[in-house]
């Protein structure tokens, strides 16, 4: 496929397309389609779900909410293991792909197109666990206050004693290792120009905008939204676990629970 989206570029894409859409990510998803699942960062899904089951103490039968699910790779893997899954994404194309996969495998997985900044009220206090991974929703929304709204919505959808796993790109890593990119220190956003490809190999020029975080910022967000037992691990795609946060891991994985 040529140059693939790198670590830290996942989903955080701003299109140069002039085609009208409700959200700037949609033309990128329309272009990539199923080719999204050929990018290297999508290959660790099974390991990531294995780790999340242990880290969040999950068991089959629980309800899982995948915010920014893309074509549904995590949600579908959880459904294969006997979880009741709901996934949302801003991209209608990705939702169609996820639904097709669920139908093909007869999985208990529901996929709907929604904006993560404005989640349906019917889902408040509804899920045993919420996941938001690979800048799917959180980190994708780089407007002022967008990530805060996404995080608050995630927290509200958790049942009392519910659990959350949320990944965010590491600000320290972006500054230290992304010499080719511009880092907006005021907004905490990594900006990089590149290309993405569709299933035929056709390229589309884009500018990637990835919201970046420190462990302290993630802890503060969690505490402000009533979450407890907050833990931050240093991770990378396909290698989720108990890694220590550092300047040399590309992502942080926040784990927390909601108070009763």
N, C-alpha and C positions, 0 to 999 in steps of 0.2 A: 504493500500500500504506500510505500514511500514514507515520508515523515508522518509519524503518528502523534496524536495528542500526548504530551508528556505528563509526568506526575505534576499535579498542581494545575493542569489546564482543564481537567475533567469538567465538562459541562459549563464552565464559566466562560461563555463565549458571547461576544457581541458581533452581530452580523453587519456587513457592509451592504447587504441587499436592500434595495429600495422597495421591495414588495411589501404591501401593508399586512401587518399581523397585529394581534392583540399584545404580543410580548416579543421583545427583540431576539429571544432564543429560538422561537418557532421556525424561522427560515433555516436556521442551522440544523435543527432536528429534521426538518423536511428534506434537507439535502443529504444528510448522513443516512437517515433511515436505518435499515438493518446493518449497515456498515459500522455503526456505532459499536456494535458488539465485536468488531474485529480489532478495536484499539487495545493496546497492551494492558491498560489498567483494568479492563473488564475480565481478565482471565483468572482472577483470584477469588471468584464469587464463592465457591464451595468452602475454601479456607476461611473466608470472612464470616460466612454464616456459621460454620463450625465454632469459630471463636466467639461470636455473639451469643450463641446458645449458652456457652459456658460463662462468659462475662456477665450476662444478664440473668442467668439462672432461668432459662426459658424451657418450656416443655410443650410437646405437641398438644393441640387443642386450644392454645392461647390465641388471642386475636393480635395481629401485627398490623401496624399502619406504616406504610412506606411513603414518606414525603419526598417528592422529587424522584419517583421510581424509575424514570427513563423507560426503556423497553421492558422493565420488570425483572431484571436478572436476580436481585436479592429476594424480591417478593415471591417470584416463582420458585426459587430454591426453598424458601420457607414453606410454601404450599406443598411442595413435594414431600416435605417431612411431616405433614399433618397439621400445620398451623392454618388458622383462618385469616386470610390476608386481604387487605385493602391497600391499593396503591394509587397515588395521584401524581400527575405531572402536568405542566403547562402546555406540553406538546401533544396535540391530538394525534400526530403521526406515531409518537412513541406509545401512546395509550392503545392505539390500534394494534401495534405490534405485540404489546403485552397481552391484550385480549386474545389475539390469534394464538399465541403460545399457550395460554391457559386453556383455551378451548381444545386445542390439539392434544393436550395431555389430560384433559378432563380434571383440572385442578380447582380447588376451592379458593379462587382468587378473583377479587373484584377490582376493576381498574376504571377510574374516572378522570376526566380532564378537570383540573381545578388549579387555581392560583394559590400557592402556599401562603401568600400574605393574607388570604381571606378564606379560611376554612369553614365548611358548613357547620352551623350551630348544632346540628343533630349528632355531631361527632364529639362534642364536649363530654369529658369523663367516660369515654367509650372504649378505649383500647388498653389491653394489658401491656403492650410495649409499642413504642414508636421508634422507627429508625429513619435517619436522614443522612445519607452517605454520598461520598464523591461529589461534594458541592451540588447536591440535588435539592435545590430550593434555598438552603442556607449557604451563603457564599456566592450563589448565583445572582441573588438580588443585591446589586451594588448601589441602589438608590439610598438616600438618607433615611434611616429608620427602617429600611426593608427587612434586614436580617433580624432586627429586634421584634418585628411583627411576626416573622416566621417562627422565631424561637418561642414567643408567647403563645402562638397557636398550637405549636407542638406540645407545649406543657399543658395546655388546656384540654387536649384530646386524650391525655393519659388518665386512666382510672386512678383513684387513690391507691397508693402503693405500686403504681405502674412504673415501668422502667423506660429509659431512653438511651439510644446510642446515636451520637451525632459526630460526624467528622468535619474538620475544618483545616484549611491549608495553613501551614506554619509560617508566620511572618518572618521569624528568624531565618528559616531556610530560604525563603524568597530573597531576602537581602543578601545572604551569604553565597548562594549558589546560582541565582538566576542573573548572571552578569549581562546576558543579552536582553533582558527585560527591563522595563521601567517600573520602579516601585514608588507609588504615591504614598509617602510617609504620613501625610495628613489624614488620608482616608483609609489607609491600610489596604490598598488594592494593588495587585501585581498586573501589569499591562504588557501584553506581548502580541506581536503580529505574526500570523502563521497561515496555514491552509488546512482545510478539512476535506475529506474525500467521500464520495458516495460509493454505492456498490459497484459502479462501473469504473471507478478510479478517477472520475472527474473531480477537479479541485474547485474549492471556493475560498477566496481570500477572506480572512476574518481578523478581528482584533479580540484577543482573549482578556477578559476582565475577571480576575479572581479575588474575592474578598479573603483577606488573611487575618489570622488571629494569634494571640499569645494565650498560654494557659490561664493567666490571670483574667484576661477578658472573658474567656469561656466560663470560668468559675463564677465571675460576677453575674453574667447573664443567667446562669443556672440558679444562683441564690436569689436573684431578683424575681425569678418566676416560681419561687417556692419549692425548688428541688433540693434534695438532700443526698447524702452519701455520694458527693460529687468526686469523680476520679478522672484524671486526664492521663492517657497513655500516648506515647509516641509510636506512630504506625506508618505503614506505607501500603499501597494496594497489594492484596494477596498475602500480607504479613501482619494481620491483626493479632494483638496479644497484650502483654504487660510491659511493653517497652517504656523506658523512661523518656520523658520529654527532653529534647535537646535541640541544638541548632542544626543538627544534621539529619533529622527525620522530616520527611516532607509534609506529614499530616499529624494532627492531634485527634485523638478519639475521646470524646467526652462521654462518660457513663454516669447516670444519675437516676434517682428515684423521686417520685412525687410524694409529698407528705399526705397523710391521711386526710 
